[in-house]
Amino acid sequence: MGPAGLALLTAALLWTGWPVHPAPLALLLLIAWVPYLRMEQVLVQQGSSGWKVFRYTYLTLVLWNLFVTYWVSYSTVGGGVTAVVLNSLLMCLPTMAFYHTKRLAGPVLGYISLPIYWIAFEQLHLHWDFTWPWLTLGNGFAQANELIQWYEYTGFLGGSLWMWVVNILVFKALFGLGSKSETARPAAPLRRWAAPVLATVLPIGLSFLIGETYQEKGKQVEVLVIQPNVDPFQEKFEGTANFISYEEQLTRLIQLTEKQLTPRPAWCFGPKRPWMSRTGSPTSKPTPRCSGCASF
C-alpha cells in the first residue's frame, strides 16, 4: 500500500474508533496510528525529503479532522474548513518534531519522543483561545468508559499516552523500529508481541477491577436534565432559516421542566441560550418570569 493509502487507513481507523460509533470500536484506536508510523518509516527508508513526509503527514491529519469534525461546516462552511485546515496544521508540530528527532537522534529516542511531543501539544492546545478538544486522543475512549476507569488517576491525557504506547509497540512488533540491534537479532514472535499485549490488557484489566470494586459515597440526589427539541442549525439562533424566538424557546423549556419536575430534584439543567435572551448572561439575576424555574 502506498503512502496515500496508509494515510487514508489511519484516518479511517481513527474515525471508526471515535465516540460517534459503538463503544467496542474504540479498541481500534490502539492500532489506528500503525499505518501512519509505517508510512513515515517507508518514506524515510526510500530517502524521501522532509517536505514529502510533511505532505503525507498533513494528508493523514486533514482526513482524520475532516472525517470526525465535518459537522462544524453545518454551522458555517468557512469555519468548518478553517478548523480542519488549521487544526491539522497544528497537529503537524508534534508529528514532524518526532520525524526530526528520529532522524537526528535515532529511532529509539525518536519513538520515545512521539508521545511526549503529542501530549505536550495537547496540553498546550487545551489552554489557549483556539482550543479544539474534540480531537484530543484520550477523549476517543469517551463511550468506552469501562476501559478507562483509571482516568481518575491520569486524566484523559493518560489515555493519549496509552494510545500512543500501544500503537508504537504494535508497530514495533510488526515492522520493527529500524534499530541496528533489531536487524542483527530479530526477536521471536512471542517476545515481539508480549509488550503490546500486556500494554493493552493490563490497563483494561485494571479498569474493570476499579469499576467492580467502586462504591458510591454520600447521599443520592435527583437530577433533572431538560433538552428541548430545537435544531441548532435551523431554529436555535437568530439568522437561521427557521429561527424560533428566544421567548418561545424559554417557554418550551419552562413547560417541559414543569411536566417533569418532582419535589425531590437537587439540580435542574437546561440549555443556556433561552435564559441569556432574558438576562443577558447565564449567571445574571433572572427576571420575575424566570425566577421560578431558576430556583429549581
N, C-alpha and C positions, 0 to 999 in steps of 0.2 A: 504494500500500500504506500502511495506517495505521501509527501508532507501535507498536501491539502486534504487528503482523505483522513490522515491521522488527526489533523486539526478538527475536522468535522466530527470524527468519532469522539474525541474528548468533549466537545461542546454538546453532542447528543447524549452522552452518558451523564454529564453534569445536569442537563435539563431533565432527563428521565429520573434521576435520583432526587431532584429538588422537591420541596414540600408540596408543590401543586399536584403531585402524584401519590399513590398509596404508600404508606409508611415503609413496607418491606423493601421497596425500591431504593430507599436511602442507602442501602448497603452498596449500591453501585458507585456511590461517591468514593468508596475506598479503593476503587480501581480506575476511576474516571480520568485521572491525570496520567496514567501509564502511557496512553498513546501520545500525549504531548511530550513526555520525557523521552520516548522512543524517537519521536520526530526530531527533537533537539539533538539527540545523540547521533542519529543518522546524518543530519546536516553537518554536524561537526566532523564526523568521520569522512564525509565527502569533501571536506575542505571549503565548505560554503562560507561566505563572508558573514560578518556580524549583522549587516544590513538584511541579508536573506533570512537569517534566524529571526530577526526582529519582525520581518514581514509575516512570516508564518506564525510566530507567537501572537502577533496582533490579530491575525485572522482567527486563531483559536479563541481569543478573548472576545472579539467582536461577535462571533457566532454564539458564544455562550451568553453574553449580555443580551443579544437580540432574542434568543430563544426564551430566556427567562423573564425579561422586562419589556417585551414588545408592547405590553398593555399600556405603558405610560403614554404611548402615542394616541391612545383613545382620548386622552385629555387634551393634549396638544402635540401635533406631529413634530413641530420643531423641537419641543422639549424632549420628546422621546428619542429623536435622532441624536440630539446633543448628548443626552445621558449615555446612550450606547457608545458613541464615538469617544467621548472624553473619559468615561469610566474605564473603558478598555485600554485607553492610552495610559491611564494612571496605573493599571494593573501590570503594564509592561515594565514598570520601575523595578519591582522585586524579581520578576522573571528574567529580565535582562541583567540585573545585578548578579543573579545566580549564574547565568551564562558566562559573564566576565570573570567571576570568582573561580568557576570551574576551569576556565581557560588559563588563568594566571596561577592558581594555587593547586590545581589538580582535581580529579573527580571526587575524591573522598571529601575534602573540605568544601567542594562545590555543592554536593548534595546535602551536606550538613547545613550549609548556609541557606538553602532554599526555604525551609520552613521558618527560619529565623527572619529572613527578609520579608516573607509574606506576612507573618504575624505582626512584625513591626509596621508594615504598610497598613494592615487592617486596623491596628490600634490608632495610628495617626489619622486614618481615613474616617474614623468614628468621631473625631474631635476637631472638626472644622466645619465651616459653613456649607461645604459641598459633600457632606457625608452621604453615603449610599449603602445602608446596612443590609439591603435585600440580598446582596451577593457576598456577604461575609460567610466564609466557608462553614464555620461552626453552626450557623443558622440553618444549614442544609438538612440537619437532623431534627428540625423542629417538630415534625409529625411523628418521628420515631423516638419519642421521649423515653420509651422503655429501654433504649440502648444507651442513653446518655444521662442516667441519674447522677453520675459523678460530676456533672456540670456544676453542682452545688459547691464543689471544691475548686474547680478550674475555671468556671465560666465558659462561655461559648468559644473563646479563643483556644481553650483546651481541645475543643472539637476540631478547630482548624489544624492544630498541631497533630492530632490523631490522624486526620485525613491525609496529611502530607507524609507522615511517617509510614503509614501502611502503603500508600501509593509508591513511595520510594523503595520500600522493602519488596513489594511485589515486582516492581520494575527490575530491581537487582536480581531477584530470583529468576526472572525470565530472560533478561538480556545482559546482566552484569553492569557494573558501573564504569568499566573500561580501565580499571587499575591494573598495574603490572602484575600484582600478586594473583589476581583472578585469572589472568591469561596464563600464568605459569602453572597454577594449581587449581583447576576447576573443581568446585565443591560438588559433593554428591547431592542428588535431588533432595533427600531427606534433610540434609543440612541447609540447603538453599531455602527450603520452604518453611523451616521451623520458625524463623523470625517473623515472617509476615503472618503466619497462622497464629502465633502467640500474641502478636501485636493487635490482631483482630479479636481473638476470643477472650483474652483476659479483661479488657475494658468492658466488653459486653457482659461477661460473667459477673464482674464487679457491679455493673449497673443493675442486673437482675437481683443480686444479693441486697443492694441498698433498697431497691423497690419492695422486696419481700419482707424486709425487716423494719421498714419505716412505720412509725406510729404517729398519728396526728396528735397535736397538743393544743390545749386551750379549748374554749367553748365553740360550738357550732353556731354559725350565723347564716342568715338567708340573704342571698344577693339577687337582685332583680336587674336584668340587662334588657334594655329596650332598643330595638333596631327597626325603625320604620322602613318600609319598602320604597325607598326613593333612589332612583337611578342617579349615580354620581356624575355620569357623563351627559345626561339629557335633562335632568329635572332638579338637581340639588342646588346649583349655583346660578346666580344672575348671569344672563347672557347665553345660557344653554337653550336648546331648541324648545323644550317643553318645561321650562322653569316653573316650579311650584313655589309660591311665595313663602318667605320665611315664616310669616304669620301662620300660614296653613300647615307648614311643616311642624311648627311648635304645637299647633292644635292637635295634630295627629299624635305627636309624641306624648302629650298630656293624656289624651284619650286612651292610648294603649297602656300607659302607666296605670291609670285609674282602673282599667279592666283587670290587670294582673296583680295589683297591689294587695298585700295582706298586712295584718298588724305586725308581722314579725320582721320584715326586711331591715337589715342594718345598713345596707348600701343599695343605691339605685343608680345605674349607669345608662347613659344615652349619648347620642352624638351632640357635639358642642355647637355646631353651626346654627341651629334654630335659636339657641339661647343667646348667642352673640348678636343676633339681629335685634334683640330687645335690650341687652345690657351693654353691648359694645365690646365685651370681653368675657370669656368663660369664668373669670374669677370676680367679676363685678357683682355688686349687690343687686339681686333680682328685683324686677318691678313687682307690684302687687299681684299681677296676673300670674307671674312665675313663682311667687314665693311659696305657694302650696306645694308645687312639685319639687322645688329646690330644697324643701325641708324634709323630704322623704329620707 
